[in-house]
């Protein structure tokens, strides 16, 4: 399964709002509605560990390096 294109992000917003209801939170990778258990990674929300791992794998090496440095500063 490949990552969604940029058009998928434009077509399916992270939160869809209906009249008279709360916004629906969506997975930052596959855009499915989030269930009761949410996986988090740097303020992002994922519906499963598979989506979170897929997101992490497509990050550029420079971005991964920056995240590791930030993790070291926090800990």
C-alpha positions in Angstrom: 0.0 0.0 0.0 1.5 3.4 -1.0 1.2 6.7 0.8 -1.7 8.9 -0.3 -0.9 11.7 -2.8 -1.2 15.3 -1.9 -4.6 15.4 -3.6 -5.9 13.0 -1.0 -4.9 15.5 1.7 -6.8 18.3 -0.1 -9.8 16.1 -0.7 -10.0 14.6 2.9 -9.3 17.2 5.5 -7.9 16.1 8.9 -11.1 17.1 10.5 -14.5 16.9 8.8 -17.1 19.1 10.4 -20.8 18.4 10.4 -23.5 20.8 11.5 -24.3 20.3 15.2 -21.6 17.7 15.9 -18.0 17.6 17.0 -15.3 17.4 14.4 -14.1 14.0 13.5 -10.4 13.4 14.0 -8.6 11.6 11.3 -5.3 9.6 11.0 -2.5 11.8 9.7 -1.3 9.0 7.4 -4.3 7.2 5.9 -7.1 9.8 6.8 -9.4 7.2 8.3 -11.4 8.2 11.4 -9.5 7.7 14.7 -10.8 5.1 17.1 -10.6 5.1 20.9 -6.8 4.3 20.9 -4.6 6.9 19.2 -0.9 6.5 18.4 1.0 9.7 18.7 4.2 10.9 17.2 5.4 14.5 17.4 1.9 16.0 17.7 0.6 13.8 14.9 -2.2 11.2 15.4 -2.3 7.8 13.8 -5.0 5.1 13.8 -2.5 2.3 14.1 1.1 1.5 14.8 1.3 0.4 11.1 0.3 3.9 9.9 2.8 5.5 12.3 5.6 3.3 11.2 4.7 3.9 7.5 4.9 7.7 8.1 8.2 7.4 10.0 9.7 5.3 7.1 8.9 7.9 4.5 10.6 10.7 6.4 13.8 12.2 4.8 17.0 11.3 6.6 17.6 15.0 7.5 14.2 15.1 9.2 14.9 11.9 11.1 18.2 13.4 12.3 16.5 16.5 13.5 13.9 14.5 15.4 16.6 12.4 17.1 18.4 15.6 18.2 15.2 17.0 19.6 14.5 13.8 21.5 18.0 14.0 23.1 17.4 17.6 24.2 14.1 16.7 25.8 15.4 13.6 27.6 
